[in-house]
């Protein structure tokens, strides 16, 4: 049971990671952010990216905050998932 819950959490984590990555690569194509897919992904990803944009302003046309956010998501999310896995083990699931 605990393994299934952990795998679902891992899938959700991976999907959101790919959404951030797609949003970053989509910024190279101006028409992407005006498309339905771009708008939908933006609604999911922009709240997370906004946290980093407050502290890291864009340099010209390059927005480094998105790359920093992606790196932070990968490492901090990985730690969170491992902690979640340990909690599931402790409670016996």
N, C-alpha and C positions, 0 to 999 in steps of 0.2 A: 504494500500500500504506500509506504513512504517513498519507495523508488519511483512509483508512478507519479506521485505528487511532485517529486524533485524533477522528473523528466518534463512534466508540464511546465514547471517554472523555468527550466532550461530552454524549452521551445519558445516560450514567451520572451525570454531574455534575448535569444538569438534573433527572433523576428524583429524586435525593436532595434537591435543593433543594425540589422540590414536596412531597416527603414531610415535610420540616421545616415547610413552610408549612401543609400540611394538619393536621399535629399541633398547630401553634399555633392555628389556627382551630378545631380540634376541642376545644381546651381551653375554649372558650366554651360547649360543650354537655357537661355532666357525664356523660351516658350514652355519649358517644363513647369515652372512655377505658376503658369496661367492655365495649365491643363487640369482636368478633373483629378487625375492621379496625383499631380503635384500639390494641388490644394488639399486633398485628403491627407497625404503624407505630412504636409506642413502643419495641419491641425493637430496631428499626433506628436510631431517632433519639436515644433517651435517652443512649446512650454519648457521643455528640457533645455533646449539651446539658449533660450532667453536668460537662463541663470548665468551662463558663461558670457553672453554678450554684454551683460551689465559690467563685468570686470575687464573684459578684453575687447577694446574697440577695434573695428576693422581698419586695416592699413590699406588705404586706397580701395581697390576692388576686391582685395583678398580678405576673407573673414577667417582668421586663425582660430577664433573661438569655437567654431564647429569642429575643427580637428582636435583641439584640446578636449572638448566635450566628448568626442568619440573615444579618445584615449582614456579619459576618466571613467567613462561608462564601462569600457572593457575591463579595466583593473578593479574599480570599486564594485562593479556588478559581479565580477568573479569572486571577490571576497564575500560579498553578500550571499551569493549562491552557496558557497562552501559553508558559511555559517548556518544557512537554512538547512543544509544537508546534515550538519552536525546536530542541530536541534531535533530534526526528525529522528535521528538515531537515538538521541537521549530519551525521547518520549516513547521509543519503541515502535515507531512506524517504519 
